[in-house]
Amino acid sequence: MGNYVSILSASFGDGHNSAANGAVEALDLMNVNNSGLFDLLKCSHPITMKCLMNGYRIVTTRWPSIWKKLYDLAERIQFGDDSLDLMPHVTKSLAAYLNKTTPDSLISTYPLYGHIIEKLFGNEELPFNFVTMVTDSKSINRSWLHKAQGDFAVLDKISADFFVKNGIAKERIHITGFPVSPSYNTTRIIKCEKNIPDTFKIIYTPTSNNSHVLEVIKSLGQLIKRTPQKISLTVVMGRHEKRLKKTIQATCPKETTLIGWTENMPELLCSHHLLIGKAGGASVQESLASACPMIIDSMIPGQEEGNAEMMTTINSGIIAFTAGEINSAILSLLQNDGKKWLEMRHNCFREGNPRAALNLANLVA
């Protein structure tokens, strides 16, 4: 279709940027000229956005009930063509960006941009192909809805039904799956095991408060010592490394592999057998794409509740919030020669969509 694609995202949570990066990787593989991930909000207000993003992480980690109220508020805020322009500088910035880059196609992985495009163009035909990549599943916030022309890429049929019920024509909705890195195509297992592996590899991606992480690490250490099944533990701290490193180093088993920030998650997940982490949009989809079942130890109220529900519904994940519950969940997966884990492994393998980013890229390439 076009020969230049812009990809807009925002750094509130990992899901939006993970989806954008997946799209970029897919477009690069297809030799489609693109902008790479472009965070317009950060470029428009770098200092303000840094403060807001830090505030987002603090609130969602320490006071999730407050975030739930803000999330619910977003359901009721009127954006778009008929509303007051709450962020005129961002609107002007997007208009200037579009005038300068003149993209043939535009992918947005953050809900705000659809409303700004509606503000700029109304519901008239757009001078570019526009796709809104919806990164939530089941519990979809109404802020994703906008009246601008263009298509919506969604994760599954339940998500598609949400948009149909809210007046979006079926032909504008495409079930692509969540655009995880296309490298999952080559790094995931070829087929599921028939027996539990000799060494059961657990990967933990802590994001909760320090006291919770400390309890989980201690409990996992005790489990590893007393369980006949050989278990290895890898802890990926990511952007939480500075906050968590001392706590984890002081309490983790000696054989634990500690990793800070990494861009190697596809290879890591595909080489492990169980993921412990929060129910982020990217995390649950990467769990499925890598065929690595998941124990969900935390979730942000609102957008992540649907992700957790989806994982438990398809029997690919277990919700366990306390250290004791996590250990009990692991033991339940290991008992009877790993019967339950083998079932969940198969379910992840069946439900995962490592080609989703290529599906999205094909909408605009």
N, C-alpha and C positions, 0 to 999 in steps of 0.2 A: 504494500500500500504506500506508505511514506518511506522516506529514507533518513529521517531524523526523529528520534523519540526522546521526550523529556520525562524524567521520573521524579515526581515530587513526594517527599516524605516529611516526617517530623519526629524528633527524638523523645517523644513521650512514651516510654516503655520500649521494649525491644522488638515487638511484633511488627510495627510499621516499617522500621528500618530493615528488618530481616526480610520482609516481603519485597521491599524496594531493591535490596541487594540481590535477592534471588532473580528478580526481573532483569536487573542489569547483567548478571552472569549469563542468563539465557540469551539476551539480545547480543551480548558479546560472542557467544558460541555461534549465533546465527549471522555474525558479521553485520549486524545492524548498527548504524551510527547512533549513539545515544549520549545523553548528558551525564550519565552516572547518577548516583543518588544525589539529589539536590534538596537540601533543607531550607526552604524559602523563609520559614519563621526565624531560624537561627541567623540567616544572612540579613534579614530585615532588622532584627533586634537582638544582636549577639549577647549583650550583657543581660538584658531582660530575660531572654530565653534560657540562658545559663542558670539564672536564679530560679526560674519557673521549673526547669527540669530537675534541679536539685531539690526543690520543694516537693515536686511530684514524687520523687523517690523516697524522701523522708516521710511524707504523709502516707503513701501506700505501704511503707514498711512498718511505721510505728502507730499510725492512727487510721487503719483501713475504714473504720466506720465513717470518718469525716470524708474520705474519698468517695464512699458510696453515696453520700448526700450530694456531692459535687457531680458525680456521674449521673444521678437521677435528675439533677438540675439541667444538665445538658439535653435531656429528653424534652424539656419544655421551652428552651431558648429558641426564638425565631431567628433563623439566619436567612440568607439568600436575597433575592431580588426585591421582595416586599418589605424587608426589615431594615432597621437602622444599621448603618455600617459601624459595627463595634470596633473594628480595627482598620481604619482608613489607610494607614501607612502600609499595612500588609497588602491591602487591595491594590494600592498604587504600585507596590513592588511587584506583585504578580502581573499586573498589566504591563509594566515596563519589561519584565522578564520575557513575556510572550511576544512583545513587539520586537525585542532584540533577537531572540532565538528563533522565532517563527517555526515552531515544531510542526511536523506533519502529524504527530500523534503525541498524546500526553497520558501518562499513567499516574494516578494519585493513589497513594496508600494511606492517606490521612483524610478524615471526613471533612475538615474545614475547607479544603481547596475546592471541592465541588460547589460549596455555597458561595465562595468568592467568584468562581466562574459564572455561577448564576447571577451574581450581582453585576458582573461585567457584561454578560451577553444576554441575560434573561433566559427565555426558553427558545430562542432563535437557533437556527443552524449554526454550528460552530465552525471556525476556519481550520479546525484540526480534529482528528479522531480522538475522542476522550473516553478513557476507561477508568472507572473508580474500582480499585481493588479493595474489597471489604475484608478486613483481617479478623473479624469476630465470627464466632459460630454460635448458633442457637440464641444466646442473649445478645441480640444486636441492638445497639443504641440507635434511636431515631435520628441522631445527628448525621448518620450516614445518608439519610434521604435528602435529595436536592432536586430541583426542577430543571437543571441544565440538561441539554441534550447530551447524548453519549450512552455508553453501556456500563453495566455493572458486572464485575467478575466476583464470584462468591465461592465459598468453600464446599457447599453441599446443597442438597435439595431443600433441606429445612431452611437454610439461609435464602435460597431462591424464592421459596414460598412467602417469606417475610416481605420481600420486595413486591411480589405480585399482589399480596394483600394490601399493600400501601400504594397501589396504582401504577407500578412500573410494568410496562408491557413485557410479556414473556420473551419476545425476540430481542430485547435489550439486556437480558440476563444470561450470563454464561457461567456454568459450573466448571471452574478451572482447578479447584483445589487451592491450598495455600502455597504460594511460590517459594518453597524451600530451595536451597542451593541445588542446581542441577547435578552437582557432584555426587549427590546421594544415589544417582542412577548407577554409578560405577563403584561406590564404596559399600553399598548395602549387601547383605548376604544374598546368595543366589537362591537358596532354598532353606527352609527351617530345619533345625536339628530334630532328630527323633529321640535324643536323650539329653539330659541336662549336662552341660560342659563340666570337665574335670575341675577347672577353676572358674567360679562364677564371678564375673566382673561387674562391680557396681560403680556407677558414676554419680556423684552428688554435686549439684549446682546450687549452693546455698545463697539465698537472697533475704532470708528473714533476719530478725534482730539477733544480736550476738548471743544472748542467753539461750535462745532456741537452737541456734547452730551448735553451741557448746554441748547442749544436752543430746542432740542428735549424733554428733561426732563421738561423744563418750559412749553412748548406747551402741553405736555401730562397732566400736572397738571391742566392747564386751561380747557382742554377738559373734564377731569374727573369731574370738578366742574360744568360745564354748560350742560352736557349731561344727559338726563333723565335716560338712561340706567346705571345701577350700574356697575362700572368698578373698578377692582383691578389691581395694578401694581407691578410686581416683576422685579428687575434689577439684573442681574447676571454679575458682572464685570470681573470675571475670572482673567487671568493674568494681566489685566489692572487695578486691584483694587488699587494699590499704586498710579497710575497716576490719577484715576478718582474719588476716594472715596470722597474727600473733596468737589469736584465740585458737585457731585450728592447729597450728604447729605445736602448741603446748599440750594438746589433748589427743591428736590423731595417732593411730597405730604407726609404728616405725616404718612399715612397708608401704604406707600410703603415698601415692603419687599426687603431689600438689602442683596445680597449674594456675597461673594468673589469667590475664587476658589472652585469648587464643582465637585465631581464625580457622582452627582445625577441627571444629565441632563435628562436621560430617564424619571424618575419619574416627574421631573419638567415640561418638555414639554408635557407629556401625561396628566398632570393635568391642563394645560392652554389651552386657546382657540385661541390665536394669538401670533406669534413670530415676533419681530422686530429685525433685525440684518443684517449682511453682507452676501453676496452670496457665502460663502465658501463652498467647496465641502461637508464637513461634515455637516454644518449647514442646507443646503437645503435638504439633504438626511434624516437628523434627523427630519426635519419639516414634511417630507412625512411619515416617519416611525411612527411618533407620531400622525399623522392626525391633525397637528396643522398648519393651513395656515400661510403664512409668508408675512410680508412687508419687502422688501429689501431696506435698507437705504444706502448701500454702496457696492461697489464691486471693487476688484483689477482688473485693465485692463488685458486682456489676459485670464488667466485660469478661472476667475470667471464670465466672460461675458456669456459663454455658460450655466453656472448654472442658471443665472438669466433668460436667454432666455427660458430655459427648464421649469422653474417654471411658467412663464407667459403663455407659450404655452399650458400647461395642466391646466391652470386656477387654480393654487394652490398658486400663489404668486402675489404680486403687487410691482412694482418698484416705490419708492417714496424717493427722495434724501433729500428734505428739510423738516424742521419741519412742515411747512404749508401743504406740500403734504402728509406727514404722517397722520396728523390729518384729512385731507380730505378723505384719503383712509380708515381710521378707520370709519368715519361717513358713507361712502358709504357701508361698510360692515354691519353696524348696521341698516341702514334704511330699511323700508318695513319689519319690524320684522326679520331682519337679513337674508333676502333672499339670498343676495350675499355671506355672510359668510357661510351659510348652504351649498351652492353649492361648495364653495372652500373646506370646511371641507370634504364633500363627495369625492371630487376629490383627496385630499391628502390621504384619507383612501383607495381609490381604487388604487392609483399609488404607495403608500408606500410599501416597501419590508423589513419588520423587520426580515426576515429569510435570508437575503443576506449573512451574515457572515457564517452561517451554509452551504450555497451553496458553498462559497469559501473553507471552511474547508473540505468539502467533495471531493474537487478536489485533496487533498493531503493526506487525512486520510486513 
